[in-house]
């Protein structure tokens, strides 16, 4: 009897699909293909599965959209320490030039020097002042060797034994030699605890281990109002400008700081704030941004260098209070070219400064409170101690007590609202919640498709061999008949 061989390919393929359907951990699949169930129950599982699949994919799309919005949260923590690094303290006198140091030859230059240094501000009232002044400044500086740096260092505010009447750091004496000189918009300014000395050598940065008044920096400074040469168009106020800043940040005295009047005992309490920002696209910082004249990138240093680059590019010189090796600007260049460049920069007519926020930086917030100095009860004692009248003290003495309010600091840290790990967890959570899928479920699909691919390749290979044999399928039929016999 002739018995033909049955084709097992189709049955093997069906058993492969059947095995996957019955063994997969994906919820709802076995129930849809279970022939033992009624058709309406299989339809219910079909609808339930695709409803859950659609809801899960919708939730996943929402999370991906939120992730691609690159939102950031700010984490605020309060850190406690046994001691805190004390900031750099920069003080400036509102009077830029001392009258006693301005010689008869210098007086014609003084008005011009005061006006020429006001190039950081838009002053439409001063337009044409350079040309309309009663002095012939063009002729005055035509063959002059006037030098801003030399004149400011000589005639500007000096912190020495005559002006620094008392200095204490945590109760121990300090001296004018503990301050370093820096040029700002107020001329000569002086910085305590700068981390470097006058020669640029690094020195230890001081720290405070006890909060409260008397545990930081105490100063008594004579501002010498009799030396003031300012006018209503310049700095009409009297006193000091004080700024607490990080050692790495140059002091922007025109934009930051507190004004301290004479005749008061000023308590300046400090709080330290640390910031850590994310790079784009979550934040605005750029860790690859570097400065040419400063070790660390800071906003104040960036603004200074940005202005300097525009000035050097268009005027070919460097203002006295800007860093670098370029030739110092003459008063004539400062009053014309430099002032014009800064005005156009502020008006948006020049390329704006690209100064992203630093990725990490430190700021100090200050709270200032005042008490009258000297009080009536200590007036006589103060006269004997300082050897000047009480009226002179009230008009000229600035008393500063700078200290930490508490030995803690706030840390502001930007964090990604949705990190990559959070996104993966959310995707996995939604897939697991709605259809019971996991990473191993995907491995099951891979396993199935690999077996399926191998089966297809094997089947095609066998078909190709049979087609290439000279007897074709007849050999197979003969062999089957022989075997059945």
JOGI-V437688 format. One record per residue. SS is DSSP state (H for helix, E for strand, L for the rest). PSI is psi as a letter, one per 20 degrees, with the letter a starting at -180 (none if undefined). NEAR is the number of other ideal C-beta (glycine too) atoms within 8 Angstrom. Layout:
BEGIN
SS & PSI & NEAR
SS & PSI & NEAR
END
This chain:
BEGIN
L & p & 3
L & o & 5
L & p & 7
L & q & 6
L & p & 7
L & q & 4
L & o & 5
L & i & 6
H & g & 7
H & g & 7
H & h & 7
H & h & 9
H & g & 9
H & h & 8
H & h & 8
H & g & 12
H & g & 8
H & g & 8
H & g & 8
H & g & 10
H & g & 10
H & h & 7
H & i & 6
L & q & 10
L & i & 9
L & p & 10
L & p & 8
L & i & 12
H & g & 10
H & h & 9
H & h & 10
H & h & 10
L & j & 8
L & o & 8
L & i & 4
L & i & 3
L & q & 9
L & q & 5
H & h & 6
H & h & 6
H & h & 9
H & h & 13
H & h & 8
H & g & 8
H & h & 12
H & g & 9
H & g & 8
H & g & 9
H & g & 13
H & h & 8
H & g & 8
H & g & 12
H & g & 10
H & g & 8
H & g & 9
H & g & 13
H & h & 8
H & g & 8
H & h & 10
H & g & 12
H & h & 8
H & g & 8
H & h & 13
H & h & 9
H & g & 8
H & h & 10
H & g & 9
H & i & 6
L & i & 6
L & l & 8
L & q & 9
E & q & 11
E & q & 8
E & o & 8
E & p & 9
E & p & 8
E & q & 7
E & o & 8
E & p & 8
E & p & 5
L & q & 8
L & h & 4
L & q & 8
E & q & 10
E & p & 7
L & q & 11
L & r & 13
E & p & 13
E & o & 12
E & p & 16
E & q & 15
E & q & 16
E & p & 12
L & h & 14
L & o & 15
L & h & 16
L & p & 15
L & p & 13
H & h & 9
H & h & 5
H & i & 8
L & o & 11
L & r & 6
H & h & 4
H & h & 5
H & h & 10
H & g & 8
H & h & 9
H & h & 12
H & g & 11
H & g & 9
H & g & 15
H & g & 12
H & g & 14
H & g & 12
H & h & 12
L & i & 11
L & l & 11
L & i & 11
L & j & 6
L & q & 5
L & p & 6
L & n & 7
H & h & 5
H & h & 4
H & i & 9
L & p & 6
L & i & 6
H & h & 8
H & g & 9
H & h & 5
H & i & 5
L & q & 9
L & i & 2
L & q & 8
L & n & 5
H & h & 12
H & g & 7
H & h & 6
H & g & 11
L & j & 12
L & g & 6
L & k & 3
L & q & 7
L & k & 3
L & p & 9
L & p & 7
H & g & 15
H & g & 9
H & g & 7
H & g & 13
H & g & 14
H & h & 8
H & g & 7
H & i & 9
L & a & 11
L & p & 14
L & p & 7
L & o & 10
L & a & 7
L & i & 5
L & h & 5
L & h & 12
E & n & 14
E & h & 8
E & q & 7
E & p & 13
E & p & 10
E & o & 12
L & l & 8
L & i & 6
E & q & 6
E & q & 6
L & r & 9
L & r & 7
H & h & 10
H & i & 4
H & j & 8
E & q & 10
E & q & 9
E & q & 10
E & p & 11
E & p & 10
E & a & 13
L & i & 8
L & j & 14
E & c & 14
E & p & 14
E & r & 15
E & p & 14
E & p & 14
E & p & 12
L & l & 12
L & i & 9
L & i & 8
E & q & 8
L & a & 7
L & h & 5
L & j & 4
L & j & 5
L & q & 6
E & p & 4
L & r & 7
L & p & 3
L & p & 9
L & q & 8
E & q & 8
E & p & 14
L & j & 7
L & p & 7
L & r & 9
L & r & 7
L & q & 7
L & i & 8
L & j & 12
L & c & 14
E & p & 15
E & p & 12
E & q & 12
E & o & 12
E & p & 13
E & o & 9
L & i & 15
L & m & 10
H & h & 10
H & i & 5
H & i & 9
L & p & 9
L & j & 11
L & r & 10
L & r & 6
L & h & 4
L & i & 5
L & d & 9
L & n & 8
L & i & 6
L & r & 7
L & q & 10
L & b & 11
E & q & 13
E & p & 14
E & p & 14
E & p & 12
E & p & 11
E & r & 13
L & q & 11
L & h & 10
L & i & 7
L & p & 12
L & q & 9
L & p & 15
L & n & 11
L & h & 14
L & h & 7
L & h & 4
L & r & 8
L & r & 10
E & q & 9
E & p & 9
E & o & 12
L & r & 9
L & r & 12
L & j & 9
E & q & 12
E & o & 9
E & p & 12
E & p & 11
E & o & 14
E & q & 10
E & q & 14
E & p & 13
E & p & 11
E & p & 12
E & q & 11
E & p & 13
E & o & 9
L & q & 12
L & q & 11
E & r & 9
L & q & 8
L & i & 3
L & h & 10
L & a & 10
L & j & 7
E & q & 12
L & o & 9
L & i & 6
L & i & 4
L & p & 8
L & q & 5
L & q & 11
L & h & 6
L & j & 8
L & q & 12
L & g & 3
L & q & 9
L & p & 9
L & q & 14
H & g & 10
H & g & 12
H & h & 14
H & g & 13
H & h & 11
H & g & 13
H & h & 13
H & g & 11
H & g & 13
H & g & 13
H & g & 8
H & g & 12
H & g & 17
H & h & 12
H & h & 6
H & h & 8
H & i & 11
L & k & 6
L & r & 14
E & p & 12
L & q & 13
L & h & 10
L & j & 6
L & q & 10
L & r & 7
L & r & 9
L & j & 2
L & q & 8
L & p & 6
E & p & 11
L & p & 15
L & r & 10
H & h & 14
H & g & 10
H & h & 11
H & g & 15
H & h & 13
H & f & 9
H & g & 12
H & g & 15
H & h & 12
H & g & 8
H & g & 14
H & h & 12
H & g & 9
H & h & 9
H & g & 13
H & h & 7
L & i & 7
L & j & 6
L & i & 5
L & r & 8
L & p & 3
L & q & 6
L & p & 8
L & n & 5
L & n & 7
L & q & 8
L & q & 10
L & q & 12
L & h & 11
E & p & 7
E & r & 12
E & p & 9
E & q & 8
E & p & 12
E & q & 7
E & q & 10
E & p & 8
E & p & 9
E & q & 7
E & q & 8
E & q & 7
E & q & 8
L & p & 11
L & q & 11
L & r & 7
H & h & 5
H & h & 4
H & j & 8
H & g & 10
H & g & 6
H & h & 8
H & h & 11
H & g & 12
H & h & 7
H & g & 6
H & i & 9
L & k & 5
L & r & 6
L & r & 6
H & h & 9
H & g & 6
H & g & 9
H & g & 15
H & h & 11
H & i & 9
H & h & 11
E & p & 15
E & o & 15
E & p & 10
E & p & 15
E & o & 13
E & p & 12
E & r & 16
E & p & 15
E & g & 8
E & q & 6
E & l & 12
E & r & 8
E & q & 11
E & p & 12
E & p & 13
E & o & 11
E & p & 10
E & p & 12
E & q & 9
E & p & 11
L & h & 7
L & o & 10
L & r & 6
H & g & 5
H & h & 6
H & h & 9
H & g & 12
H & g & 8
H & g & 8
H & g & 11
H & g & 10
H & h & 10
H & g & 8
H & g & 12
H & g & 14
H & h & 10
H & g & 6
H & h & 11
H & j & 12
L & k & 11
L & q & 9
L & a & 10
H & h & 6
H & h & 7
H & g & 13
H & h & 9
H & h & 8
H & g & 13
H & g & 8
H & g & 8
H & g & 8
H & g & 10
H & h & 8
H & g & 8
H & g & 9
H & g & 9
H & g & 8
H & h & 8
H & g & 11
H & g & 8
H & g & 8
H & g & 8
H & g & 9
H & h & 8
H & g & 8
H & h & 8
H & h & 8
H & h & 8
H & g & 8
H & g & 10
H & h & 7
H & i & 5
L & p & 8
L & h & 3
L & i & 5
L & b & 8
H & i & 6
H & h & 7
H & g & 9
H & h & 9
H & g & 10
H & g & 8
H & h & 8
H & g & 11
H & g & 10
H & g & 7
H & h & 6
H & h & 8
L & none & 4
END
